């Protein structure tokens, strides 16, 4: 009887750890997807002409729940350098809003 109780406690602990790992894996998968989306948007922005890079914001019905992509552009150094921030927002599994940002700078050439 005592051995069965110890075995039950051990199995329930392992089950709780397994469920936590599954939930953590899902959260990490969402974060990787957001990072990939932000990198893709940043690469598209870097391929544009320097004068055409501007602020934008749009909602995309992509892989993540209620995904929103926002691009913020700040000009500096006499309009020779632009700081670009790509922000990806989405709702996680529990409904909590999550966010991922990538920031880079682009210099005017020529």
C-alpha positions as CSV (number, residue, x, y, z in Angstrom):
1,X,0.0,0.0,0.0
2,X,2.8,2.4,0.9
3,X,4.6,1.5,-2.3
4,X,1.5,2.3,-4.4
5,X,1.2,5.7,-2.7
6,X,4.8,6.6,-3.4
7,X,4.5,5.4,-7.0
8,X,1.3,7.5,-7.4
9,X,3.1,10.6,-6.1
10,X,6.1,10.0,-8.4
11,X,3.9,9.5,-11.5
12,X,1.8,12.6,-10.7
13,X,5.0,14.7,-10.4
14,X,6.3,13.3,-13.7
15,X,2.9,14.1,-15.4
16,X,3.0,17.7,-14.1
17,X,6.5,18.1,-15.4
18,X,5.5,16.7,-18.8
19,X,2.5,19.0,-19.1
20,X,4.7,22.0,-18.2
21,X,7.2,21.0,-20.8
22,X,4.5,20.8,-23.5
23,X,3.2,24.3,-22.6
24,X,6.7,25.7,-22.6
25,X,7.4,24.1,-26.0
26,X,4.3,25.8,-27.4
27,X,5.3,29.2,-26.0
28,X,8.8,28.8,-27.5
29,X,7.4,27.8,-30.8
30,X,5.3,31.0,-30.9
31,X,8.3,33.1,-30.0
32,X,10.4,31.5,-32.8
33,X,7.6,32.1,-35.3
34,X,7.4,35.8,-34.2
35,X,11.2,36.1,-34.6
36,X,11.0,34.6,-38.1
37,X,8.2,37.0,-39.0
38,X,10.0,40.0,-37.7
39,X,13.2,39.0,-39.5
40,X,11.2,38.6,-42.8
41,X,9.6,42.0,-42.4
42,X,12.9,43.6,-41.6
43,X,14.5,42.0,-44.7
44,X,11.7,43.3,-46.9
45,X,12.1,46.8,-45.4
46,X,15.9,46.7,-46.0
47,X,15.3,45.8,-49.6
48,X,13.2,49.0,-50.2
49,X,14.6,52.3,-51.4
50,X,15.9,54.4,-48.5
51,X,13.4,57.3,-49.0
52,X,10.5,54.8,-49.2
53,X,11.1,53.4,-45.7
54,X,8.3,54.7,-43.5
55,X,6.2,53.8,-40.4
56,X,3.5,51.2,-41.0
57,X,1.3,49.0,-39.0
58,X,-1.0,46.2,-40.1
59,X,-2.8,43.1,-38.8
60,X,-1.9,39.8,-40.4
61,X,-3.9,36.7,-40.1
62,X,-0.9,34.5,-40.2
63,X,0.2,31.6,-38.0
64,X,0.0,33.4,-34.7
65,X,-3.3,34.3,-33.0
66,X,-4.3,38.0,-33.8
67,X,-0.8,38.8,-35.1
68,X,0.0,42.5,-35.6
69,X,3.1,43.8,-37.3
70,X,4.3,47.3,-36.7
71,X,7.3,49.1,-38.3
72,X,8.6,52.2,-36.6
73,X,11.2,54.3,-38.4
74,X,13.2,57.1,-36.7
75,X,15.5,59.3,-38.7
76,X,18.7,60.5,-37.2
77,X,22.2,61.9,-38.0
78,X,20.8,64.4,-40.5
79,X,18.6,61.9,-42.2
80,X,21.5,59.7,-43.1
81,X,20.7,56.9,-40.7
82,X,17.3,55.4,-40.0
83,X,16.6,53.3,-37.0
84,X,14.0,50.6,-37.8
85,X,12.1,48.7,-35.1
86,X,9.9,45.8,-36.1
87,X,7.4,44.8,-33.5
88,X,5.3,41.6,-33.6
89,X,2.4,41.3,-31.2
90,X,0.1,38.3,-30.8
91,X,-2.1,36.6,-28.2
92,X,-0.6,33.6,-26.5
93,X,-2.3,30.4,-25.6
94,X,-3.8,31.8,-22.4
95,X,-4.9,35.0,-24.1
96,X,-2.0,37.1,-22.8
97,X,-0.6,39.5,-25.3
98,X,3.0,38.8,-26.2
99,X,5.5,40.9,-28.1
100,X,8.8,40.5,-29.9
101,X,11.0,43.3,-31.3
102,X,13.9,43.5,-33.7
103,X,15.9,46.8,-34.1
104,X,18.4,47.7,-36.8
105,X,19.9,50.8,-38.4
106,X,20.2,51.5,-42.1
107,X,22.4,54.1,-43.6
108,X,21.8,56.1,-46.8
109,X,24.2,55.2,-49.5
110,X,25.3,57.2,-52.5
